[in-house]
Amino acid sequence: MGRKRIKAIQTTPLSQKLIELRAKTGDSREELGARVGVSATYIGMLESGERQPSRDLVLKLADVCFSSSQKHQIDELLLLAGYSPLHRPALHTPQDPLALKAEAAESEQANFQAFSAWIIELLKNDHFEEAQQALQMGFQRFQAHVQLQSLVAMLELSRGHYQEAILSQNSAIEAYQENPPLQVTLADLKLNLGEMYFLKAVHQAELSQADRIQDLQRACAILAEASALDREDVYILDEFARCSFNLALLLVGSEAASLWQVCVGAFEAVLGAENKQVLGQVVLNEASLFLALAYAKLGQFQQAFFILDLVSTYLPEHWLLHYVRAVCLCLSYQQNADPALLERASAALRKALRDPEPGNRSAAEAPDDPDLAVLRESDPLLLQALNSKHEEQAR
C-alpha cells in the first residue's frame, strides 16, 4: 500500500507580507492574534499560506500594522488578499502631502528625515495621538544620539510643549555640531527647528500678534539657513516659501511688500526646480496659487490672473483656485473701483463654497479674511451664505 502524498503548502505574496509586517511590529503570533481576535495557530496558517483571511480580518491586520494615513499600504494588503482597495476613489487623484510622507517613511525606514517629515505633517494636520504612536516606533527604529534627541523634541511638540520642543531640537543641533553622525544632516535638523517655530506661531491662538510675528520671523531665518546648507532640497525651499507667505500676511506697508517679493522668488524657485515632483501635485498646486496671490499683493495683477487662468486649465473646480481668484479680484478693486470686479469676486467665492472637498476651508476663512472685507460689505447675501455654510460644517 503506497503512502498518502501530502500536498506541499506554498507561501503566497500575502503570507510573505504578513510575516514581514509581524516582524516590523515585533509581535509574537500569540500577541498579534490577540490584537485581531484570532488564535496564534490561525496566524501561523495565514503566514504559511494555508488559510485565506476574510476582508474583515485583513482590515484588522491593517489597523494594527499601519496608521490611518498609510492608505497605499492598506490598499496593497487588501489587494494581496484578493479584495478591492478601500481608497479606490482616490487612486486617480493627486495624493495629499500626508499620504506621500507616510509612504516615504514606510518605504525608506532608515531615512530619519523622511520619518521626521511624516511626524511634522501629522502635527500640522492635528493628528497628535497618531504622531505620538509613530514616535514610539521611531525610538525603536533610530539609535543615534542626535536622532533620539530630535525625536524627544518632536514628542514635546506633539504634546503642545513648544518651548521644550525648541530647546530639545537646539540640543540635537549642538550634539550634531560636536559629533556629526552619518545618518543626519545639519540642514534637516534646522528644517525641523524652523518647523517647530512655525507650528508654535500658527497653533497657539493665545499668542499676541507681536509674538506670532517674532516666531514666524525666527522660523523664516532658520529655514533660510537650512536652504543655504542644501540648495537642492526643494522641500526645505517650499517650507521657507510657505513660512514667508504666512509672515507676509501679518505685516503691513513696505515691510510686507518686501516679504511678498521674497515669496514670489521662493515659490518661483520651487516651481522651477527640476525635482519639484517629489513634493506631490497637491503641494505644487498650492504653490502656484500662493504665487498668484503674492503677485496680487504686489499689485502685479496681470501675472496673478495669468497664473490663475493657467491653473484653471487642470484644476477647474478646486475651492482654493476660486478663493484666491476672489481675493485677487478684491485687491484689484482696491486699485480700480470697478463694480464688475466685485461681481466676479462674488461669483468666484460662491464657486469656492460649492466645492464638496472635505478640506474646503473657504467658509471658515472668508468671514475674517481682511482682503475680502469689501466683498462682505457689498454682498450681504454672500455673507449670509458664508455664515450658513460655516454653521453647516461645524455641525
Buried (B, 14 or more C-beta within 10 A) or exposed (E): EEEEEEEEEEBBEBBEBBBEBBEEBEBEBEBBBBBBEBEBEBBEBBBBBBBBBEEEBBBBBBEBBBBEBBBBBBBBBBBBBEBEBBBEEBEEEBBBBBBBBBBBBBEEEEBBBBBBBBBBBBBBBEBBEBBBEBBEBBEEBBEBBBBBBBBBBBBBBBEBBBEBBBBBBBBBBEBBEEEEBEBBBBBBBBBBBBBBBBBBBBBBEEBEEEEBBBBBBBBBBBBBBBBEBBEEBBBBBBBBBBBBBBBBBBBEEEEBBEBBBBBBBBBBBBBEBEEBEEBBBBBBBBBBBBBBBBBBBBEBBEBBBEBBEEBBEEBEEBBBBBBBBBBBBBBBBEEEEEEEBBBBBBBBBBBBBEBEEEEBEBBBBBBEBEBBEBBBEBBEEBBEBBEEBBEEEEE
